[in-house]
Amino acid sequence: MSPRSSMKLLGPLGAVILGAASLEACHNPRERPPAREYTEPSTHPATPPELRRLRASLQALPDSVEFDQRKMVLGRRLFHDTALSVDNTLSCASCHAINQGGTDRRRTSLGVRGQVGGINSPTVLNSRYHFVQFWDGRSADLRAQAAGPVANPMEMGNTWPNVVATLSRSPDYVAAFRESYPSDGLTEANIRDAIAVYEEALATPAPIDRFLRGDDRALNDEQREGAVLFESVGCTTCHNGIAFGGTSFQRMGAVRNYFALRGTPLTPEDAGRFNVTHREADRHFFKVPTLRNVAETGPWFHDGHATTLEEAVRTMAAVQLGRDLDAAQVQRIVAFLRSMTGTLPAYAALPPST
């Protein structure tokens, strides 16, 4: 029987090197609730009603995350192995670098043979808490998601039969799969499962989690003021739950036309959810991204158009909520977002000897 691990997520946080996510969508376009009237915080440290509502909207990470240790180690190796790509040049980590917030920090990702993709690489960190995967939600879970990039000609450009054949030539892989999956060993489904187990282990506890559990001292004064503002202007309408996003699809540009303001021609990727459902009502809809570690993963949005977090906040407030925030308000929200930058578990990185 393969051992299971329960890794503690809480504890001293210290300096943080990683983070996750893009920033997009704060609106329910189907039936938009009226935005709450924002009032400047007038008391220290922050007005309790907003903080109570914030704590009701956002959910802290669990104390620990459980996973199969052997499968996680195997999945970690696969995630970093360029053998999954057709020309042995790219791994999953090429676009979802663990030391870069689970992204590649490019506007849009690069595929095999230097091909430039059309969409920003979403973070892999905390992705287990999303209700679907990919910006357009075309995969229901991480196991389904793992199938796509390998066979996408614009990404890793391989075929799954070729991947299985390649890995089967490695005695180490054959033995590892036999140990972790004794009934059928090295198969496409088990490759995808092992990668998913590794990804599911990538939870990043942050100061915001301690705050959500009731520790007001987890945030500094500016962050508490930003928390009040974040809730008051309506950001939690869509950025909610345990991932502070990842729970719904929303239109990019719900109140103001984002694409007109962007000022560049539309791309096929701009159609968003429409590319999956082919329903006109889903055009320009995208999965609301997680805000966990958002300070670490620029450029932001599905198109990577926002080059600073301040620009991302200002743009989202305008096009999703119809709010024109001043510089001081933007800075307070940015300070609050930085409290969502978390600590990556020690087991996330591939050991140097591997």
Secondary structure by P-SEA (a helix, b strand, c coil): cbbbbbccccccccccccbbbbbbbccccccccccccccccccccccaaaaaaaaaacccccccccccaaaaaaaaaaaacccccccccccccccccccccccccccccccccccccccccccccccccccccccccccccaaaaaaccccccccccccaaaaaaaaaacaaaaaaaaaacccccccaaaaaaaaaaaaaabbbbcaaaaaaacccccccaaaaaaaaaaaaacccccccccccccccccccccccccccccccccccccccccccccccccccccccccccccccccccccccccccaaaaaaaaaaccccccccaaaaaaaaaaaaaacccccccccccccc
